[in-house]
């Protein structure tokens, strides 16, 4: 898959290449907000930290083979995953995006997400 096809496939996530690493990010708030709204009473808002919690559950349950190479650096308004291994980060984001588009799967995964810091 070439870089343009990757960017189109993972949108609204976006791919960033650095000197020695790669990142995939999401400006939160407009994509799949309904996932987080379901657990608003639990304190979830749909911010970058909430996406981080969801991504951790996905990684642990669906792609444990990638847990040693994928790292996260969320902010309030942005979700960000990064790795020095571009191939593994591509595998992660392609599978994570596919999971996000599967309403039953993503809601099931999110049911086990914990608020940041808990």
C-alpha positions as CSV (number, residue, x, y, z in Angstrom):
1,X,0.0,0.0,0.0
2,X,1.5,3.3,-1.0
3,X,1.5,6.3,1.4
4,X,-1.4,8.1,-0.4
5,X,-3.6,5.0,-0.2
6,X,-2.6,4.6,3.5
7,X,-3.5,8.2,4.2
8,X,-6.9,7.8,2.5
9,X,-7.6,4.5,4.2
10,X,-6.9,5.7,7.8
11,X,-8.5,9.1,7.5
12,X,-9.4,11.0,9.7
13,X,-6.3,9.6,11.4
14,X,-3.2,11.1,9.8
15,X,0.3,9.7,9.2
16,X,3.4,11.6,10.1
17,X,7.0,10.6,9.3
18,X,9.8,11.8,11.5
19,X,13.6,11.3,11.1
20,X,13.7,8.1,13.1
21,X,10.1,7.3,13.9
22,X,6.5,7.4,12.6
23,X,3.3,8.7,14.2
24,X,-0.4,8.4,13.6
25,X,-2.6,11.0,15.1
26,X,-6.2,12.0,15.3
27,X,-7.7,15.5,16.2
28,X,-10.4,14.3,18.5
29,X,-14.0,15.5,18.7
30,X,-15.6,14.8,15.3
31,X,-14.8,11.1,14.7
32,X,-16.8,8.4,16.5
33,X,-17.7,10.7,19.4
34,X,-20.8,8.6,20.0
35,X,-18.5,5.8,21.3
36,X,-17.5,8.0,24.2
37,X,-20.9,9.6,24.7
38,X,-22.3,6.3,25.8
39,X,-20.0,6.4,28.9
40,X,-20.1,10.1,29.6
41,X,-21.5,9.3,33.1
42,X,-18.3,7.4,33.7
43,X,-16.2,10.5,32.9
44,X,-15.3,9.8,29.3
45,X,-15.3,12.8,27.0
46,X,-13.8,11.6,23.8
47,X,-10.5,13.4,24.3
48,X,-7.1,12.1,23.4
49,X,-6.7,10.3,26.7
50,X,-9.9,8.5,26.2
51,X,-8.8,7.4,22.7
52,X,-5.6,6.2,24.3
53,X,-7.6,4.1,26.7
54,X,-9.5,2.6,23.9
55,X,-6.4,2.0,21.8
56,X,-4.7,0.2,24.7
57,X,-7.6,-2.3,25.0
58,X,-7.6,-2.8,21.3
59,X,-3.8,-3.5,21.3
60,X,-3.9,-5.8,24.3
61,X,-6.9,-7.9,23.0
62,X,-6.6,-7.8,19.2
63,X,-2.9,-7.1,18.4
64,X,-0.8,-8.1,21.4
65,X,2.0,-8.9,19.0
66,X,2.5,-5.1,18.5
67,X,2.5,-4.1,22.2
68,X,6.3,-3.8,22.4
69,X,6.6,-1.6,19.4
70,X,3.6,0.8,19.6
71,X,3.7,3.7,22.1
72,X,1.2,6.4,22.9
73,X,1.5,10.1,23.6
74,X,-2.1,11.6,23.9
75,X,-3.1,15.2,24.6
76,X,-6.4,16.6,25.5
77,X,-7.3,17.4,21.9
78,X,-5.2,14.8,20.1
79,X,-4.7,11.0,20.1
80,X,-1.2,10.0,19.0
81,X,0.5,6.6,18.6
82,X,4.1,6.3,17.5
83,X,6.8,3.8,16.7
84,X,10.3,3.5,15.3
85,X,8.9,0.6,13.2
86,X,6.7,2.0,10.4
87,X,5.5,-1.4,9.2
88,X,4.1,-2.3,12.7
89,X,2.6,1.1,13.2
90,X,0.8,0.8,9.8
91,X,-0.5,-2.6,10.9
92,X,-1.8,-1.1,14.1
93,X,-3.6,1.8,12.5
94,X,-5.1,-0.2,9.7
95,X,-6.5,-2.7,12.1
96,X,-7.5,-0.1,14.7
97,X,-9.3,2.0,12.0
98,X,-11.1,-1.2,10.8
99,X,-12.2,-1.9,14.4
100,X,-13.4,1.7,14.8
101,X,-15.7,1.2,11.8
102,X,-17.2,-2.0,13.4
103,X,-19.7,-0.6,15.8
104,X,-20.2,-3.8,17.7
105,X,-16.5,-4.6,18.1
106,X,-15.5,-1.0,19.1
107,X,-18.2,-0.7,21.6
108,X,-17.3,-4.1,23.1
109,X,-13.6,-3.0,23.4
110,X,-14.6,0.3,24.8
111,X,-16.7,-1.3,27.5
112,X,-13.4,-2.5,29.1
113,X,-11.5,0.9,28.7
114,X,-10.5,2.7,31.9
115,X,-10.2,6.4,32.4
116,X,-6.7,7.6,32.2
117,X,-4.9,7.4,35.5
118,X,-7.2,4.8,37.0
